[in-house]
C-alpha cells in the first residue's frame, strides 16, 4: 500500500452482516470514480477499495473500525460518500 495518503476518515461497520459482496461491490464502484487511489484499512491490513475481492479480504464484521484513505485531495467528497455508506449500514439497517 502506497504511503502518500493525504486524506482520510474513520468509520465503523454497523450492520449485522458486516462487509459482504453487495456493499463491497458498491464501494468498489464508488472508488473507481476517484481521481486517485482509495484505500480501506482495518488497522492490520490495507486494501484497494476499487477491488471487491480486496475489500472482502478485510473480513470486516459488525463493529470493525475502518479507515478510508485517499491519495488525491480531489477525492475528499468521495471519501465522505463512502463513509456515509458505511454510516447508514450499507442501506441494510432494519429500521430503514
DRENVODREN-719203 format. One record per residue: residue number from 1; x, y, z of N, C-alpha, C in turn. Coordinates in steps of 0.05 Angstrom, whole numbers. Layout:
% residues N
<r NUM <X Y Z> <X Y Z> <X Y Z>>
...
% end
This chain:
% residues 96
<r 1 <17 -24 0> <0 0 0> <18 25 0>>
<r 2 <13 42 -19> <28 67 -21> <25 84 4>>
<r 3 <45 98 12> <44 114 37> <38 144 32>>
<r 4 <30 152 9> <26 180 4> <-4 189 8>>
<r 5 <-18 177 26> <-46 184 32> <-46 212 42>>
<r 6 <-65 228 32> <-66 255 42> <-93 262 56>>
<r 7 <-112 244 54> <-138 250 66> <-150 224 76>>
<r 8 <-163 224 100> <-175 200 110> <-198 207 128>>
<r 9 <-216 187 131> <-238 188 151> <-241 160 163>>
<r 10 <-250 159 188> <-253 133 201> <-283 128 205>>
<r 11 <-291 103 203> <-318 95 207> <-319 67 220>>
<r 12 <-343 58 226> <-347 32 238> <-368 17 223>>
<r 13 <-364 -9 219> <-385 -26 206> <-407 -30 226>>
<r 14 <-431 -20 219> <-453 -21 239> <-475 -41 232>>
<r 15 <-476 -52 208> <-497 -70 201> <-491 -99 211>>
<r 16 <-511 -114 216> <-508 -141 228> <-492 -160 211>>
<r 17 <-494 -158 185> <-480 -177 167> <-451 -170 162>>
<r 18 <-442 -147 172> <-415 -138 166> <-411 -133 136>>
<r 19 <-386 -133 128> <-380 -128 99> <-385 -154 84>>
<r 20 <-401 -152 63> <-406 -175 46> <-406 -166 17>>
<r 21 <-412 -183 -2> <-408 -177 -30> <-423 -153 -41>>
<r 22 <-449 -149 -33> <-464 -127 -44> <-452 -100 -36>>
<r 23 <-447 -94 -10> <-435 -69 -4> <-406 -66 -14>>
<r 24 <-391 -88 -16> <-364 -87 -26> <-365 -79 -56>>
<r 25 <-384 -89 -71> <-387 -82 -99> <-394 -52 -102>>
<r 26 <-411 -42 -85> <-419 -13 -86> <-395 5 -79>>
<r 27 <-380 -3 -58> <-357 12 -50> <-336 12 -73>>
<r 28 <-331 -11 -85> <-312 -13 -107> <-320 5 -130>>
<r 29 <-346 5 -136> <-356 22 -158> <-352 51 -151>>
<r 30 <-357 59 -126> <-353 87 -118> <-323 94 -120>>
<r 31 <-305 76 -110> <-277 81 -110> <-265 84 -138>>
<r 32 <-276 70 -157> <-267 71 -185> <-272 99 -197>>
<r 33 <-289 114 -186> <-296 141 -196> <-276 162 -185>>
<r 34 <-258 154 -168> <-239 173 -156> <-218 183 -175>>
<r 35 <-205 205 -168> <-183 216 -183> <-157 201 -178>>
<r 36 <-154 191 -154> <-131 176 -146> <-140 150 -133>>
<r 37 <-121 136 -121> <-128 111 -107> <-142 116 -81>>
<r 38 <-161 98 -75> <-176 99 -50> <-169 72 -36>>
<r 39 <-163 74 -10> <-156 50 5> <-174 47 29>>
<r 40 <-179 22 37> <-193 16 62> <-173 0 80>>
<r 41 <-174 6 105> <-156 -7 124> <-172 -14 150>>
<r 42 <-166 -38 161> <-178 -45 186> <-158 -44 209>>
<r 43 <-136 -31 205> <-115 -29 225> <-92 -48 221>>
<r 44 <-98 -72 213> <-76 -91 209> <-69 -94 179>>
<r 45 <-88 -88 161> <-82 -90 133> <-97 -69 117>>
<r 46 <-87 -61 95> <-100 -42 78> <-104 -54 50>>
<r 47 <-126 -47 38> <-133 -58 11> <-143 -36 -8>>
<r 48 <-141 -42 -33> <-150 -25 -55> <-181 -25 -54>>
<r 49 <-193 -2 -50> <-222 0 -47> <-236 -4 -74>>
<r 50 <-222 -4 -96> <-235 -9 -122> <-236 -38 -129>>
<r 51 <-228 -56 -111> <-228 -85 -115> <-247 -98 -95>>
<r 52 <-268 -110 -106> <-287 -124 -89> <-273 -146 -73>>
<r 53 <-257 -162 -85> <-243 -184 -72> <-225 -173 -50>>
<r 54 <-210 -152 -56> <-193 -140 -35> <-209 -131 -11>>
<r 55 <-232 -118 -16> <-249 -108 6> <-258 -131 23>>
<r 56 <-266 -153 10> <-276 -176 25> <-255 -189 42>>
<r 57 <-229 -187 33> <-207 -199 49> <-203 -185 76>>
<r 58 <-214 -161 79> <-213 -148 105> <-228 -163 127>>
<r 59 <-248 -179 119> <-264 -194 138> <-277 -176 158>>
<r 60 <-287 -153 150> <-299 -133 168> <-326 -142 178>>
<r 61 <-327 -149 204> <-351 -156 217> <-364 -131 230>>
<r 62 <-388 -135 240> <-401 -113 255> <-382 -104 277>>
<r 63 <-378 -77 280> <-361 -66 300> <-332 -61 291>>
<r 64 <-325 -71 267> <-298 -66 256> <-294 -37 250>>
<r 65 <-271 -26 258> <-264 2 252> <-250 1 225>>
<r 66 <-258 19 207> <-248 21 180> <-237 49 175>>
<r 67 <-213 51 165> <-202 76 156> <-204 78 126>>
<r 68 <-216 99 116> <-218 104 87> <-198 125 80>>
<r 69 <-180 119 62> <-158 137 55> <-158 144 25>>
<r 70 <-150 168 19> <-148 177 -9> <-121 189 -14>>
<r 71 <-111 184 -38> <-85 196 -46> <-88 223 -58>>
<r 72 <-112 230 -67> <-116 256 -80> <-135 273 -64>>
<r 73 <-127 298 -60> <-144 316 -45> <-171 320 -59>>
<r 74 <-171 315 -85> <-196 317 -101> <-217 296 -94>>
<r 75 <-208 276 -78> <-226 254 -71> <-238 258 -43>>
<r 76 <-235 281 -31> <-247 286 -4> <-276 280 -4>>
<r 77 <-291 290 -23> <-320 286 -24> <-326 256 -27>>
<r 78 <-311 242 -44> <-316 214 -48> <-311 198 -22>>
<r 79 <-290 205 -8> <-285 192 18> <-309 196 37>>
<r 80 <-319 220 37> <-343 226 53> <-367 209 44>>
<r 81 <-370 205 18> <-393 189 8> <-390 160 16>>
<r 82 <-365 150 15> <-361 122 23> <-366 119 53>>
<r 83 <-357 139 69> <-361 138 98> <-391 138 103>>
<r 84 <-406 155 89> <-435 157 93> <-448 130 87>>
<r 85 <-438 116 67> <-449 90 60> <-445 70 83>>
<r 86 <-421 71 96> <-416 55 120> <-435 63 142>>
<r 87 <-438 90 146> <-453 101 168> <-483 95 167>>
<r 88 <-494 88 143> <-522 80 141> <-525 50 141>>
<r 89 <-504 36 148> <-505 7 149> <-508 -5 122>>
<r 90 <-497 7 101> <-499 -1 73> <-528 -3 64>>
<r 91 <-545 13 77> <-574 13 69> <-588 -12 78>>
<r 92 <-577 -27 97> <-588 -53 105> <-598 -53 134>>
<r 93 <-600 -30 147> <-609 -29 174> <-639 -35 175>>
<r 94 <-648 -49 195> <-676 -58 197> <-696 -36 199>>
<r 95 <-689 -13 210> <-708 9 214> <-710 27 190>>
<r 96 <-698 20 168> <-700 38 144> <-725 33 129>>
% end
